Amino acid sequence: MAKKREKRECKAVVLEPDAAGIDIGAEEIYVAVPPDRDEESVRMFSSFTCDLHALADWLQRCGIRTVAMESTGVYWIPLFQILEARGLEVYLVNAHYLKSVPGRKSDVSDCQWIQYLHSVGLLRASFRPTLDICAVRSLWRHRGSLLQMASEHILHMQKSLSQMNLQIHHVLSDITGASGQAILDAILAGERNPVQLAQLCNCRVKSPREKVAKALEGDYRPEHVFTLKQSLDGYRYYQKMIAELDREIQRLMQTLPSAVENGQEIPRRTKHSAFQRQGKRSRLRPSWAALSHRWRRSYRYSRSQRGYSTSHPDRDRPGSPSVPSRLCFRVLARSLPGESRQRRQGFVL
């Protein structure tokens, strides 16, 4: 009889015994702690602020020192900040890392799976800067949203002008510049003479004034003029908000610690381009100098890209020496140590 094979149980080494896992949702938050810490190791909390503080109190009563949570939208930010203020080590994990770990069972909830992976050290925390950097980053991202909304109003202005057959965007590179806004203000004020409108252009506008006057001849419908007015007001409103936001960002930037003030050394640049790594005297590539075993392939490819014929890859043009030979001569002539200039020039392949 064949011997029965004994099943060996492989137990993972627990690296973080005081670890918890959190599954964050828009309205409900599920938290899992080790089974020996509480009779009810998995609990559900609401997303209100008072419930978040109750969640943090329960984790501290269970003796939890590190927590792992999945980055879901922006719902993790309030809980992350509360747990970080309580002194807990919070791991913000990318959802891709959780899906790439094999071995998950179907009867295990998300928070229990996160807690298990965090306890055995299989999760990697995402980078999150300090609070002062986060404040500047939030304002900077909000600035990008304001710029996007302002650009939408520019599109609305261009649509209104096109519906009136005013081809300003063909003679002016930017309708939101000084000349463009002066012309738009005059149109909204009731000016319809294209010659008078063309005279409002700045002296730096390269388009002839006659061409600008022809572009300003159109059908000034009242409904399109009204939409143009609202779009221009909306654009200027967002520009005002962006200016206020820039002042606030400048104020926060002045409060950030500087490396010079703290006496720290500013890190130097460590990465260089391929051209800089070669140096001034070694800019010739080995494939061009016939020092590589694949020089024919690289030279043929470069000639085909430049439009030369590849039937004679070793010749630059009829009657001239081959390019690899000339380059190899230069490389070898420079590599001769202790030789005079005359002997280097007289070196023959």
RANOR-V535299 format. One record per backbone hydrogen bond with DSSP energy under -0.5 kcal/mol. CO is the residue of the C=O (numbers start at 1). NH is the residue of the N-H. E is the energy in kcal/mol with one decimal. If there is no record, write none. Layout:
co=(CO & CO)
nh=(NH & NH)
e=(E & E)
This chain:
co=(7 & 8 & 9 & 10 & 13 & 16 & 18 & 18 & 20 & 21 & 22 & 22 & 23 & 27 & 28 & 29 & 30 & 31 & 32 & 34 & 34 & 39 & 41 & 43 & 45 & 48 & 49 & 50 & 51 & 52 & 53 & 54 & 55 & 56 & 57 & 58 & 59 & 60 & 65 & 66 & 67 & 68 & 69 & 70 & 71 & 72 & 72 & 74 & 75 & 76 & 77 & 78 & 79 & 80 & 81 & 82 & 83 & 84 & 88 & 89 & 90 & 91 & 91 & 92 & 93 & 94 & 94 & 95 & 96 & 97 & 98 & 100 & 105 & 109 & 110 & 111 & 112 & 113 & 114 & 115 & 116 & 117 & 118 & 119 & 119 & 130 & 131 & 132 & 133 & 134 & 135 & 136 & 137 & 138 & 139 & 140 & 141 & 142 & 143 & 144 & 145 & 146 & 147 & 148 & 149 & 150 & 151 & 152 & 153 & 154 & 155 & 156 & 157 & 158 & 159 & 160 & 161 & 162 & 164 & 165 & 166 & 167 & 167 & 168 & 168 & 174 & 177 & 178 & 179 & 180 & 181 & 182 & 183 & 184 & 185 & 186 & 186 & 187 & 192 & 193 & 194 & 195 & 197 & 198 & 202 & 208 & 209 & 210 & 211 & 212 & 214 & 215 & 216 & 218 & 219 & 221 & 222 & 223 & 224 & 225 & 226 & 227 & 228 & 229 & 230 & 231 & 232 & 233 & 234 & 235 & 236 & 237 & 238 & 239 & 240 & 241 & 242 & 243 & 244 & 245 & 246 & 247 & 248 & 249 & 250 & 251 & 252 & 252 & 253 & 258 & 259 & 260 & 273 & 274 & 275 & 283 & 285 & 285 & 286 & 286 & 287 & 292 & 294 & 295 & 296 & 297 & 298 & 299 & 300 & 301 & 302 & 303 & 303 & 304 & 310 & 312 & 317 & 321 & 322 & 323 & 324 & 325 & 326 & 327 & 328 & 329 & 330 & 331 & 333 & 335 & 336 & 340 & 341 & 342 & 344)
nh=(9 & 10 & 11 & 12 & 15 & 19 & 65 & 66 & 68 & 32 & 24 & 70 & 30 & 47 & 25 & 45 & 23 & 43 & 21 & 37 & 38 & 41 & 33 & 31 & 29 & 52 & 53 & 54 & 55 & 56 & 57 & 58 & 59 & 60 & 61 & 62 & 64 & 63 & 89 & 20 & 91 & 22 & 93 & 72 & 73 & 75 & 76 & 77 & 79 & 80 & 81 & 82 & 83 & 84 & 85 & 86 & 88 & 87 & 90 & 67 & 92 & 69 & 93 & 126 & 71 & 97 & 98 & 99 & 100 & 101 & 101 & 102 & 108 & 113 & 114 & 115 & 116 & 117 & 118 & 119 & 120 & 122 & 121 & 15 & 16 & 134 & 135 & 136 & 137 & 138 & 139 & 140 & 141 & 142 & 143 & 144 & 145 & 146 & 147 & 148 & 149 & 150 & 151 & 152 & 153 & 154 & 155 & 156 & 157 & 158 & 159 & 160 & 161 & 162 & 163 & 164 & 166 & 165 & 219 & 167 & 168 & 170 & 171 & 171 & 172 & 177 & 181 & 182 & 183 & 184 & 185 & 186 & 187 & 188 & 189 & 190 & 191 & 190 & 194 & 197 & 198 & 199 & 200 & 201 & 205 & 212 & 213 & 214 & 215 & 216 & 217 & 167 & 218 & 220 & 221 & 225 & 226 & 227 & 228 & 229 & 230 & 231 & 232 & 233 & 234 & 235 & 236 & 237 & 238 & 239 & 240 & 241 & 242 & 243 & 244 & 245 & 246 & 247 & 248 & 249 & 250 & 251 & 252 & 253 & 254 & 255 & 255 & 256 & 256 & 262 & 264 & 263 & 277 & 278 & 279 & 285 & 288 & 289 & 291 & 292 & 290 & 295 & 298 & 299 & 300 & 301 & 302 & 303 & 304 & 305 & 306 & 307 & 308 & 307 & 313 & 315 & 320 & 316 & 326 & 327 & 328 & 329 & 330 & 331 & 332 & 333 & 334 & 335 & 336 & 337 & 339 & 344 & 345 & 346 & 347)
e=(-0.6 & -0.6 & -0.8 & -0.5 & -0.7 & -0.7 & -1.9 & -1.8 & -2.2 & -2.8 & -0.6 & -0.9 & -2.4 & -1.1 & -1.0 & -3.0 & -3.2 & -2.4 & -2.4 & -1.9 & -0.6 & -0.9 & -2.2 & -2.8 & -3.0 & -1.9 & -1.9 & -1.8 & -2.2 & -2.0 & -2.2 & -2.1 & -2.1 & -1.9 & -2.0 & -1.6 & -2.4 & -0.9 & -2.4 & -1.4 & -3.4 & -2.2 & -2.8 & -1.2 & -0.6 & -1.6 & -0.5 & -0.9 & -0.6 & -2.6 & -2.3 & -1.9 & -2.6 & -2.3 & -1.8 & -1.3 & -2.0 & -1.0 & -0.8 & -3.0 & -0.6 & -2.7 & -0.8 & -3.1 & -2.2 & -0.8 & -1.1 & -1.7 & -1.4 & -0.6 & -0.6 & -0.6 & -1.0 & -2.1 & -2.4 & -2.2 & -2.2 & -2.4 & -2.1 & -1.8 & -1.7 & -2.8 & -0.7 & -2.2 & -2.8 & -2.5 & -2.0 & -1.6 & -2.5 & -2.4 & -1.9 & -2.3 & -2.4 & -2.0 & -1.9 & -1.6 & -1.6 & -2.1 & -2.3 & -1.8 & -2.1 & -2.4 & -2.1 & -1.4 & -1.3 & -1.4 & -1.8 & -1.7 & -2.1 & -2.4 & -2.0 & -2.2 & -2.3 & -2.2 & -2.1 & -1.2 & -3.1 & -1.2 & -1.9 & -0.8 & -1.4 & -0.9 & -0.5 & -1.2 & -2.3 & -1.2 & -2.4 & -1.7 & -2.1 & -2.4 & -2.5 & -1.8 & -2.2 & -2.4 & -1.5 & -0.5 & -2.6 & -1.1 & -0.6 & -2.1 & -2.2 & -1.4 & -1.2 & -1.5 & -1.6 & -2.0 & -2.3 & -1.9 & -1.8 & -1.1 & -1.1 & -1.5 & -0.7 & -0.8 & -1.7 & -2.1 & -2.1 & -2.0 & -2.0 & -2.0 & -2.2 & -2.2 & -2.2 & -2.3 & -2.5 & -2.2 & -2.2 & -2.0 & -2.1 & -1.9 & -1.8 & -2.0 & -2.3 & -1.8 & -2.0 & -2.3 & -2.3 & -1.7 & -1.7 & -2.5 & -2.3 & -1.9 & -2.1 & -2.3 & -1.4 & -0.7 & -0.6 & -0.6 & -0.7 & -1.8 & -2.1 & -0.9 & -2.1 & -1.2 & -0.7 & -0.5 & -0.6 & -1.5 & -2.5 & -0.9 & -0.6 & -1.3 & -2.0 & -2.8 & -2.5 & -2.3 & -2.2 & -2.1 & -2.3 & -1.9 & -1.7 & -0.6 & -2.5 & -0.5 & -0.5 & -1.4 & -1.7 & -0.5 & -1.8 & -2.4 & -2.5 & -2.1 & -1.9 & -2.3 & -2.5 & -2.2 & -1.9 & -1.4 & -0.8 & -0.7 & -0.8 & -1.9 & -2.1 & -1.5 & -1.1)
